[in-house]
Amino acid sequence: MGLQTMSNIDQVTEELSVGRSDPTYMAHAYLTKVPTPAIRPFIEAYSVPGGIVVDPFAGSGMTGVAAAMLGRKAHLSDISVLGQHIGRNFVNLVDKDYFLDQAAKVIAASKADLGDIYSVECAACGQDASLTKAVWSAIVECTACKKPVNYYRSMEAANWRKPDMVCPDCHAPVSTRNPRLGEEPVLDSINSKCSATLLDQEPSGLATKIDLGAIPYPHVEITADRQMYRASALGKSGRTTIASFYSPRNLAVLATLRRHIGLVPDAQLRGKLLFAFTACLTRASKRYQWSKQRPLNAANANYYVAPVFYEWNVYELFARKIAAVLKSDEHVRAKRRQHVSSSELETPDVTYDVGSAETLSLADNSADYVFTDPPFGSNLFYADMALFQEAWLEGFTDVDQEAVVDRTKGGKRTADRYEMLLTGALAECNRVVRPGGHISMVFGNSSGSMWSLVQRSIANAGLMIEPEKLVVLNKGQRSVKGLASGFEDVATLDLIITMRASNGASTTDLKPVGRDTVATRIRELAEASPATPSHLYLELLRAGIREGWELDRLDLRDVTSALLDDGWDVDSKSGRLSKSDAEEVVISA
């Protein structure tokens, strides 16, 4: 389902389901990106061709990409240095041949500096081969005999069953809770001329010596005042610098690639090459998790390093991202061809400022429409995670300006501060949008108190929600906190709230809602359309907003409890709701 266009602006779908696999979405990772197919219908509905679309919490700039695809102008802003870097380069459309030529030169220059750093000898044929990826294992301390244990080898001896892992010396249990002593390679996957597929063999070590002292790489610390320092237990692991998340080999390659990218004279190509470079930083690090079945990728929301992880060939990663970037460019061009002339095709009118959402550099009533996706309270800490890429850029996000709520007691970034920032940002949106214009905001949270805060911010910004235009956004993803649980207390769906100026009109006082009323409504919603608890939670919120409820007591965990009390079961892997006397319903969480 999708939204209607300008001809039917009042007809809005109840739910918008979108995938996350289009070439633009895949070109560069960023926390909680909204795919352009979820944004474009709103831009078409609430703006005209050539109009100005605004996003004050622009993040990776997907609103700007969506606007560019539809022939609109876009004014983006965010406090994120990384966001600006990504957002600008998504719409920095480059010449394919020239870009490929410059990328090849950068790779060649790095290899000339370091030698054949991924060269290995093939154990099968004895000829030179190239390492595609290495598997590394943590060395943990046995809590009983205190001897070192190779975590991977222990798991291998247990037939890959983690509950059966034991110390090879004293047979005491081994798990991820054992203290880590170090790490070592356990397997090489190589590309050899004697095989059409990758070959696995014992690690052979480095073919060339690496002198990191002679290579300038970022010396950036992750300090103890960062929320992710505690959440990812960085003090305990000892990984308190960005450099510590890379193997010496990959750190050397990344550093030389970055230096040669900086020497490219053409600013447009330099920016696009750096875009491809930052896109492969996480996969090139120790954060890329190994599994027996398939790679698990890296969790973008934390600094976790699994006990078994990959070391990928950075040159191969960079080459793949170069290809992905070009696919993204062509995808944007293909969409733009439907809306702009050939002379405008290569130059989307998208600007991106680093600045506060409370002070936009736009005149009053100058924008047609606002679409924005602010941080969701204390769910994620963008500046902390952006540090991983910003260490390689020029500049860092000002953490003190971030619109988040600290999880630790005594933190300066409180819920009251967050409410003030969100109110100020929405008021600024109200100022810049034209009379009668609309503002759409994506929001997701599992706490009723945060939704109540949003209600107050909207009202205090001089805006009113259009109840018939509340859209559930389903990006086909599970939560960032608990992929293994089918009904974790973290919302996996978002709500798109569309607003317009209240123009001084009085609003009905919000009504408190009792637990019995909530339980009854949950039961009605579940019987009418069984779904995941997260889905029903969004339906409950939408009903509450339309009926003028106070949302402060509507928590996701209460929805889950009510469902279980009423006899519903939730599959722990799929998140599907079922009942003994009801047909099982399959939905995407």
C-alpha positions as CSV (number, residue, x, y, z in Angstrom):
1,M,0.0,0.0,0.0
2,G,1.1,3.6,-0.5
3,L,-0.1,7.1,0.0
4,Q,-2.1,8.9,-2.6
5,T,-0.7,11.8,-4.6
6,M,-1.6,15.5,-4.5
7,S,-4.9,14.8,-6.4
8,N,-6.1,12.8,-3.4
9,I,-4.2,14.4,-0.5
10,D,-6.8,13.5,2.1
11,Q,-6.7,9.8,1.4
12,V,-3.8,8.3,3.4
13,T,-3.0,4.7,3.9
14,E,-3.2,3.2,7.4
15,E,0.1,1.4,7.0
16,L,3.2,1.8,4.8
17,S,5.4,-1.2,4.4
18,V,8.7,-0.7,2.6
19,G,11.9,-2.7,2.1
20,R,15.4,-1.7,2.8
21,S,17.2,-3.2,-0.2
22,D,17.1,-0.5,-2.9
23,P,20.6,0.6,-4.2
24,T,20.6,3.9,-2.4
25,Y,19.7,2.5,1.0
26,M,22.4,-0.2,0.6
27,A,25.2,2.2,-0.4
28,H,26.0,3.5,3.0
29,A,24.9,2.4,6.5
30,Y,23.5,4.8,9.1
31,L,21.5,4.3,12.3
32,T,17.7,4.0,11.7
33,K,17.6,5.3,8.1
34,V,14.1,5.8,6.7
35,P,14.1,4.3,3.1
36,T,13.2,6.7,0.4
37,P,10.1,4.7,-0.7
38,A,8.7,5.6,2.7
39,I,9.4,9.3,2.2
40,R,8.6,9.8,-1.4
41,P,4.8,9.3,-1.1
42,F,4.6,12.0,1.6
43,I,6.7,14.5,-0.5
44,E,4.4,13.9,-3.5
45,A,1.3,14.3,-1.3
46,Y,2.3,17.5,0.5
47,S,4.6,19.4,-1.9
48,V,4.7,20.4,-5.6
49,P,7.5,19.8,-8.2
50,G,10.2,22.4,-7.7
51,G,9.0,23.1,-4.1
52,I,11.3,23.1,-1.0
53,V,11.3,20.2,1.4
54,V,12.9,20.6,4.8
55,D,14.4,18.1,7.3
56,P,15.9,19.5,10.5
57,F,16.9,16.1,11.8
58,A,18.3,15.0,8.5
59,G,20.7,12.2,9.6
60,S,22.0,10.4,6.5
61,G,20.0,12.8,4.3
62,M,17.4,10.3,3.0
63,T,14.8,13.1,2.9
64,G,17.1,15.0,0.5
65,V,17.6,11.9,-1.7
66,A,13.8,11.4,-1.9
67,A,13.2,15.0,-2.7
68,A,15.9,14.9,-5.4
69,M,14.3,11.8,-6.9
70,L,11.0,13.7,-7.3
71,G,12.5,16.9,-8.6
72,R,12.0,18.9,-5.4
73,K,14.6,21.1,-3.7
74,A,15.7,20.1,-0.2
75,H,17.2,22.0,2.8
76,L,18.7,19.6,5.3
77,S,20.3,20.2,8.6
78,D,21.6,18.2,11.6
79,I,24.3,18.4,14.2
80,S,25.9,15.3,12.8
81,V,29.2,15.8,10.9
82,L,28.9,12.2,9.7
83,G,25.3,12.8,8.6
84,Q,26.3,15.8,6.5
85,H,29.1,13.8,4.9
86,I,26.7,10.9,4.0
87,G,23.7,13.1,3.0
88,R,25.8,15.4,0.7
89,N,27.4,12.4,-1.1
90,F,24.2,10.5,-1.7
91,V,23.2,13.3,-4.1
92,N,26.8,13.9,-5.3
93,L,26.3,12.2,-8.7
94,V,29.7,11.5,-10.4
95,D,30.9,10.4,-13.8
96,K,31.2,6.6,-13.6
97,D,34.4,6.2,-15.7
98,Y,36.3,9.1,-14.0
99,F,35.3,7.8,-10.6
100,L,36.4,4.2,-11.3
101,D,39.7,5.5,-12.6
102,Q,40.4,7.6,-9.5
103,A,39.4,4.7,-7.2
104,A,41.8,2.4,-9.0
105,K,44.6,5.0,-8.6
106,V,43.9,5.3,-4.9
107,I,44.0,1.6,-4.4
108,A,47.2,1.3,-6.4
109,A,48.9,4.0,-4.4
110,S,48.0,2.4,-1.1
111,K,49.4,-1.0,-2.3
112,A,52.6,0.8,-3.4
113,D,53.0,2.1,0.1
114,L,52.4,-1.2,1.9
115,G,53.3,-4.0,-0.5
116,D,51.2,-7.1,-1.1
117,I,49.8,-7.0,2.5
118,Y,47.1,-9.7,1.9
119,S,49.3,-12.1,0.0
120,V,49.3,-15.7,1.4
121,E,50.6,-19.0,0.2
122,C,47.9,-21.5,-0.9
123,A,48.2,-24.7,1.1
124,A,46.6,-26.6,-1.7
125,C,48.8,-25.7,-4.6
126,G,51.7,-23.8,-3.0
127,Q,51.2,-20.8,-5.3
128,D,50.6,-17.2,-4.2
129,A,47.0,-16.4,-3.3
130,S,45.1,-13.5,-1.8
131,L,43.4,-13.4,1.6
132,T,39.7,-12.5,1.3
133,K,38.9,-12.8,5.0
134,A,40.4,-14.2,8.1
135,V,38.5,-15.5,11.1
136,W,39.9,-14.4,14.5
137,S,39.1,-15.9,17.9
138,A,39.2,-14.4,21.4
139,I,41.6,-16.1,23.8
140,V,39.7,-16.4,27.1
141,E,40.9,-17.4,30.6
142,C,39.5,-20.6,32.1
143,T,37.8,-19.6,35.4
144,A,38.9,-22.9,37.0
145,C,42.5,-23.7,36.0
146,K,43.3,-20.1,34.7
147,K,44.8,-21.4,31.5
148,P,44.2,-19.7,28.1
149,V,41.4,-21.2,26.0
150,N,40.9,-20.5,22.3
151,Y,37.2,-19.7,22.1
152,Y,36.8,-20.9,18.5
153,R,38.6,-24.2,19.1
154,S,36.5,-24.8,22.2
155,M,33.3,-24.3,20.2
156,E,34.6,-26.4,17.4
157,A,35.4,-29.3,19.8
158,A,31.8,-28.9,21.2
159,N,30.4,-29.5,17.6
160,W,29.5,-25.8,17.5
161,R,27.1,-26.1,20.5
162,K,27.9,-23.2,22.8
163,P,26.3,-24.8,25.9
164,D,28.8,-27.7,25.6
165,M,32.0,-25.6,25.4
166,V,34.6,-26.6,28.0
167,C,38.3,-25.9,28.8
168,P,40.5,-28.5,27.0
169,D,42.6,-28.9,30.1
170,C,40.2,-29.1,33.0
171,H,36.8,-29.4,31.3
172,A,35.3,-26.4,33.1
173,P,32.5,-24.6,31.2
174,V,33.6,-21.9,28.8
175,S,31.3,-19.0,27.6
176,T,31.4,-15.4,26.6
177,R,31.6,-14.4,30.3
178,N,35.1,-15.8,30.6
179,P,37.7,-13.0,30.8
180,R,39.4,-12.2,27.5
181,L,43.2,-12.4,27.4
182,G,43.8,-11.6,23.7
183,E,42.9,-12.8,20.2
184,E,44.5,-14.8,17.4
185,P,43.6,-15.8,13.8
186,V,42.2,-19.3,13.4
187,L,41.2,-19.6,9.7
188,D,42.0,-17.9,6.4
189,S,39.6,-17.8,3.5
190,I,41.7,-17.3,0.3
191,N,41.3,-16.7,-3.3
192,S,43.6,-19.1,-5.2
193,K,44.0,-19.8,-8.9
194,C,43.6,-23.5,-8.2
195,S,40.0,-23.2,-7.1
196,A,36.9,-21.5,-8.4
197,T,35.6,-20.9,-4.9
198,L,37.2,-19.6,-1.7
199,L,39.4,-22.0,0.1
200,D,39.7,-22.3,3.9
201,Q,43.1,-23.0,5.4
202,E,45.1,-22.6,8.6
203,P,46.3,-19.0,9.1
204,S,49.6,-18.2,7.6
205,G,50.4,-14.9,9.2
206,L,51.5,-11.6,7.5
207,A,53.5,-11.7,4.4
208,T,54.9,-8.2,5.0
209,K,55.8,-6.4,8.2
210,I,53.7,-3.5,9.3
211,D,55.2,-0.4,11.0
212,L,52.2,1.5,12.3
213,G,54.5,4.1,13.8
214,A,55.3,5.2,10.3
215,I,51.6,5.4,9.2
216,P,49.4,8.3,10.3
217,Y,46.1,6.9,11.5
218,P,43.4,8.5,13.7
219,H,44.3,8.5,17.4
220,V,40.8,9.1,18.7
221,E,39.6,8.0,22.1
222,I,36.1,6.9,23.1
223,T,35.9,8.6,26.5
224,A,34.2,7.4,29.6
225,D,31.6,10.2,29.5
226,R,30.1,8.6,26.3
227,Q,26.9,6.6,26.8
228,M,28.2,3.9,24.6
229,Y,31.4,3.6,26.7
230,R,29.4,2.0,29.5
231,A,26.8,0.3,27.3
232,S,29.5,-1.5,25.3
233,A,31.7,-2.1,28.4
234,L,34.7,-0.5,26.7
235,G,36.6,0.0,29.9
236,K,36.4,-3.7,30.6
237,S,37.4,-4.7,27.1
238,G,40.2,-2.1,26.8
239,R,39.0,-1.0,23.4
240,T,38.8,2.7,24.2
241,T,40.2,4.0,20.9
242,I,38.8,3.8,17.4
243,A,42.1,2.3,16.2
244,S,41.7,-0.6,18.7
245,F,38.8,-1.9,16.7
246,Y,41.0,-2.8,13.7
247,S,43.7,-5.3,13.1
248,P,47.1,-3.8,12.4
249,R,46.9,-4.9,8.8
250,N,43.5,-3.3,8.2
251,L,44.4,-0.2,10.1
252,A,47.4,0.3,7.9
253,V,45.4,-0.2,4.7
254,L,42.6,2.1,5.8
255,A,45.1,4.8,6.8
256,T,46.9,4.8,3.5
257,L,43.7,4.7,1.5
258,R,42.4,7.7,3.5
259,R,45.7,9.6,2.9
260,H,45.6,9.1,-0.9
261,I,41.9,9.9,-1.1
262,G,42.7,13.2,0.5
263,L,45.2,13.9,-2.3
264,V,42.6,13.6,-5.1
265,P,42.4,17.1,-6.6
266,D,38.8,17.1,-7.7
267,A,36.6,17.9,-4.6
268,Q,33.5,16.2,-6.0
269,L,35.4,12.9,-6.6
270,R,37.3,13.2,-3.4
271,G,34.0,13.5,-1.4
272,K,32.5,10.5,-3.2
273,L,35.6,8.3,-2.7
274,L,35.5,9.2,1.0
275,F,31.8,8.3,1.0
276,A,32.7,4.8,-0.2
277,F,35.6,4.7,2.3
278,T,33.5,5.5,5.3
279,A,30.8,3.0,4.1
280,C,33.2,0.1,4.6
281,L,34.7,1.1,7.9
282,T,32.5,-1.0,10.1
283,R,32.8,-4.2,8.1
284,A,36.6,-3.6,7.9
285,S,36.7,-3.6,11.7
286,K,36.6,-6.3,14.4
287,R,32.9,-5.5,14.9
288,Y,31.9,-7.8,12.0
289,Q,30.7,-10.9,13.7
290,W,31.4,-14.5,12.6
291,S,28.9,-17.3,12.8
292,K,29.1,-20.9,11.6
293,Q,26.1,-20.5,9.3
294,R,26.7,-17.0,7.9
295,P,28.3,-13.6,8.8
296,L,26.2,-11.7,11.2
297,N,27.4,-8.3,10.2
298,A,28.1,-5.6,12.8
299,A,25.6,-4.0,15.2
300,N,25.5,-0.4,14.2
301,A,24.1,0.6,17.6
302,N,27.0,-0.5,19.8
303,Y,30.7,-1.2,19.9
304,Y,30.4,-5.0,20.6
305,V,33.2,-7.2,19.4
306,A,32.1,-10.9,19.3
307,P,34.4,-13.6,20.6
308,V,34.8,-14.7,17.0
309,F,35.1,-12.1,14.3
310,Y,36.2,-11.4,10.7
311,E,39.1,-9.5,9.3
312,W,38.1,-8.7,5.8
313,N,40.4,-7.6,2.9
314,V,39.9,-3.9,2.9
315,Y,40.8,-3.5,-0.8
316,E,38.0,-5.9,-1.7
317,L,35.5,-4.1,0.6
318,F,36.4,-0.7,-0.9
319,A,36.1,-2.0,-4.4
320,R,32.6,-3.4,-3.7
321,K,31.5,-0.1,-2.1
322,I,32.8,1.8,-5.2
323,A,30.4,-0.4,-7.3
324,A,27.6,0.0,-4.8
325,V,28.0,3.8,-4.8
326,L,27.7,3.9,-8.6
327,K,24.6,1.8,-8.5
328,S,23.1,4.3,-6.0
329,D,23.9,7.2,-8.3
330,E,22.2,5.5,-11.3
331,H,19.2,4.7,-9.1
332,V,18.8,8.4,-8.1
333,R,19.3,9.4,-11.8
334,A,16.6,6.9,-12.9
335,K,14.1,8.4,-10.5
336,R,15.0,12.0,-11.4
337,R,14.6,11.3,-15.1
338,Q,10.8,11.0,-14.5
339,H,10.7,14.5,-13.0
340,V,13.4,16.8,-14.3
341,S,15.0,17.8,-17.6
342,S,18.2,16.3,-18.8
343,S,20.1,19.5,-18.1
344,E,19.1,19.3,-14.4
345,L,19.7,15.5,-14.0
346,E,23.2,15.6,-12.5
347,T,22.7,18.5,-10.1
348,P,20.1,17.9,-7.4
349,D,19.3,21.1,-5.5
350,V,20.0,19.8,-2.0
351,T,21.8,21.7,0.7
352,Y,22.9,20.3,4.1
353,D,24.0,22.5,7.0
354,V,25.5,21.4,10.3
355,G,23.4,23.1,12.9
356,S,20.7,22.9,15.5
357,A,17.1,22.0,14.5
358,E,16.0,24.9,16.6
359,T,17.6,27.5,14.3
360,L,17.1,26.8,10.7
361,S,18.6,29.2,8.1
362,L,15.4,29.7,6.3
363,A,12.9,32.6,6.0
364,D,9.4,32.4,7.4
365,N,6.9,30.5,5.3
366,S,9.5,29.6,2.8
367,A,9.2,25.8,2.7
368,D,6.4,23.7,1.2
369,Y,6.8,20.7,3.5
370,V,8.8,19.2,6.4
371,F,9.6,15.5,6.7
372,T,11.8,14.6,9.7
373,D,12.9,11.7,11.8
374,P,14.3,12.9,15.2
375,P,16.2,10.7,17.6
376,F,13.8,8.6,19.7
377,G,14.7,9.6,23.2
378,S,17.2,7.2,24.8
379,N,16.9,4.5,22.1
380,L,20.2,5.3,20.3
381,F,23.1,7.6,20.7
382,Y,24.0,8.8,17.2
383,A,27.0,10.9,18.1
384,D,28.7,8.1,20.0
385,M,28.4,5.7,17.1
386,A,29.2,8.3,14.5
387,L,32.6,8.7,16.2
388,F,33.6,5.4,14.5
389,Q,33.5,7.2,11.1
390,E,34.1,10.7,12.2
391,A,37.5,9.7,13.4
392,W,38.5,9.5,9.7
393,L,36.6,12.8,8.7
394,E,37.4,16.4,9.5
395,G,35.3,17.3,12.5
396,F,33.1,15.8,15.2
397,T,29.5,16.0,16.2
398,D,28.9,18.3,19.2
399,V,27.5,15.7,21.7
400,D,26.1,18.4,24.0
401,Q,23.6,19.5,21.3
402,E,22.3,15.9,20.7
403,A,18.5,15.5,21.2
404,V,18.7,12.3,23.3
405,V,18.0,11.3,26.8
406,D,20.9,9.9,28.8
407,R,20.4,6.4,30.3
408,T,22.8,7.0,33.2
409,K,21.6,8.8,36.4
410,G,22.8,12.3,36.7
411,G,23.3,12.8,33.0
412,K,22.9,16.3,31.7
413,R,20.7,15.2,28.8
414,T,17.4,14.8,30.6
415,A,13.9,14.1,29.4
416,D,12.9,17.7,30.2
417,R,15.8,18.9,28.0
418,Y,14.8,16.5,25.2
419,E,11.2,17.9,25.4
420,M,12.5,21.4,25.2
421,L,14.6,20.6,22.1
422,L,11.9,18.8,20.3
423,T,9.4,21.6,21.0
424,G,11.8,24.1,19.7
425,A,12.5,22.1,16.6
426,L,8.8,21.7,15.8
427,A,8.2,25.3,16.5
428,E,10.9,26.2,14.0
429,C,9.3,23.9,11.4
430,N,6.0,25.7,12.0
431,R,7.8,29.0,11.4
432,V,9.4,28.0,8.0
433,V,6.6,26.0,6.5
434,R,4.1,27.9,4.3
435,P,0.6,28.6,5.5
436,G,-1.4,25.5,5.3
437,G,1.7,23.4,4.8
438,H,2.3,20.1,6.6
439,I,4.9,18.7,8.8
440,S,5.4,14.9,9.1
441,M,7.5,13.3,11.9
442,V,8.6,9.7,12.3
443,F,8.7,8.6,15.9
444,G,9.0,5.2,17.6
445,N,9.3,4.4,21.3
446,S,8.1,1.7,23.7
447,S,7.4,4.1,26.6
448,G,4.1,5.9,27.1
449,S,5.9,8.7,28.9
450,M,7.9,9.5,25.7
451,W,4.8,9.5,23.6
452,S,3.2,11.8,26.1
453,L,6.2,14.1,25.8
454,V,5.7,14.1,22.0
455,Q,2.1,15.1,22.5
456,R,3.1,18.1,24.6
457,S,5.9,19.1,22.3
458,I,3.5,19.2,19.3
459,A,0.9,21.3,21.2
460,N,3.5,23.7,22.6
461,A,5.0,24.2,19.2
462,G,1.7,25.6,18.0
463,L,0.9,22.5,15.9
464,M,-2.0,20.0,15.8
465,I,-2.0,16.4,14.7
466,E,-4.2,15.4,11.8
467,P,-5.8,12.2,13.3
468,E,-6.7,10.7,10.0
469,K,-3.2,10.9,8.8
470,L,-1.4,8.7,11.3
471,V,0.6,6.1,9.3
472,V,2.3,3.0,10.7
473,L,5.7,2.6,9.1
474,N,6.9,-0.9,8.8
475,K,10.5,-1.1,7.5
476,G,10.6,-4.9,7.8
477,Q,13.1,-5.0,10.6
478,R,13.3,-6.2,14.2
479,S,14.5,-4.0,17.0
480,V,18.1,-3.0,17.5
481,K,18.1,-4.4,21.0
482,G,16.8,-7.9,20.8
483,L,16.9,-9.8,17.5
484,A,16.4,-13.1,19.3
485,S,13.1,-12.2,21.0
486,G,9.8,-12.2,19.3
487,F,8.2,-9.7,21.7
488,E,11.0,-7.7,23.3
489,D,9.9,-4.5,25.0
490,V,11.3,-2.4,22.2
491,A,9.0,-1.1,19.5
492,T,9.8,-2.5,16.0
493,L,7.5,-0.2,14.1
494,D,7.3,3.5,13.9
495,L,4.4,6.0,13.6
496,I,4.4,8.8,11.0
497,I,2.6,11.8,12.5
498,T,1.4,14.5,10.1
499,M,0.7,18.0,11.6
500,R,-0.2,21.5,10.6
501,A,-0.4,24.8,12.4
502,S,-3.1,25.0,14.9
503,N,-3.6,28.7,14.2
504,G,-4.6,29.4,17.7
505,A,-7.5,27.0,17.6
506,S,-8.3,25.5,21.0
507,T,-7.7,21.8,21.4
508,T,-9.7,19.3,23.5
509,D,-8.1,18.5,26.8
510,L,-6.5,15.1,26.8
511,K,-8.4,12.4,28.7
512,P,-6.7,10.1,31.2
513,V,-7.2,6.4,30.3
514,G,-7.6,3.6,32.8
515,R,-6.0,0.1,32.6
516,D,-9.4,-1.6,32.0
517,T,-10.1,0.6,29.0
518,V,-6.6,-0.1,27.6
519,A,-7.0,-3.9,28.2
520,T,-10.4,-3.9,26.5
521,R,-9.0,-1.9,23.5
522,I,-6.0,-4.3,23.2
523,R,-8.4,-7.2,23.2
524,E,-10.5,-5.7,20.5
525,L,-7.5,-4.8,18.3
526,A,-6.0,-8.3,18.7
527,E,-9.3,-10.1,17.8
528,A,-9.9,-7.8,14.8
529,S,-6.4,-8.0,13.3
530,P,-3.9,-10.3,15.1
531,A,-0.3,-9.1,14.7
532,T,2.9,-8.7,16.7
533,P,2.7,-6.9,20.1
534,S,4.7,-4.1,18.6
535,H,2.1,-3.8,15.8
536,L,-0.8,-3.7,18.2
537,Y,1.0,-1.2,20.3
538,L,1.2,1.2,17.4
539,E,-2.5,0.6,16.7
540,L,-3.3,1.4,20.3
541,L,-1.3,4.6,20.2
542,R,-3.0,5.6,17.0
543,A,-6.4,5.0,18.6
544,G,-5.4,6.9,21.7
545,I,-4.2,9.9,19.6
546,R,-7.4,9.9,17.6
547,E,-9.6,9.7,20.7
548,G,-7.6,12.3,22.7
549,W,-6.1,10.1,25.3
550,E,-3.2,10.9,27.5
551,L,-0.5,8.5,26.3
552,D,1.7,8.4,29.4
553,R,0.6,5.0,30.6
554,L,0.6,3.2,27.3
555,D,3.8,1.1,27.5
556,L,4.6,-1.7,25.1
557,R,5.3,-4.2,28.0
558,D,1.7,-3.7,29.2
559,V,0.4,-4.5,25.7
560,T,2.5,-7.7,25.7
561,S,1.3,-8.6,29.3
562,A,-2.3,-8.0,28.4
563,L,-2.0,-10.3,25.3
564,L,-0.4,-13.1,27.3
565,D,-3.0,-12.8,30.0
566,D,-5.7,-13.0,27.4
567,G,-4.4,-16.3,26.1
568,W,-2.3,-15.2,23.1
569,D,1.1,-16.8,22.4
570,V,4.0,-15.1,20.7
571,D,6.5,-17.1,18.8
572,S,10.0,-16.3,20.2
573,K,11.7,-16.3,16.8
574,S,9.1,-14.8,14.4
575,G,7.1,-12.6,16.6
576,R,3.8,-14.1,15.3
577,L,0.7,-14.0,17.5
578,S,-1.4,-17.1,17.7
579,K,-4.2,-18.5,19.9
580,S,-5.4,-22.0,20.4
581,D,-8.8,-21.1,19.0
582,A,-7.6,-18.6,16.4
583,E,-5.8,-19.1,13.1
584,E,-2.1,-18.2,13.3
585,V,-1.4,-15.0,11.5
586,V,2.0,-14.4,9.8
587,I,3.2,-10.8,9.8
588,S,6.5,-9.0,9.4
589,A,7.8,-7.5,12.6
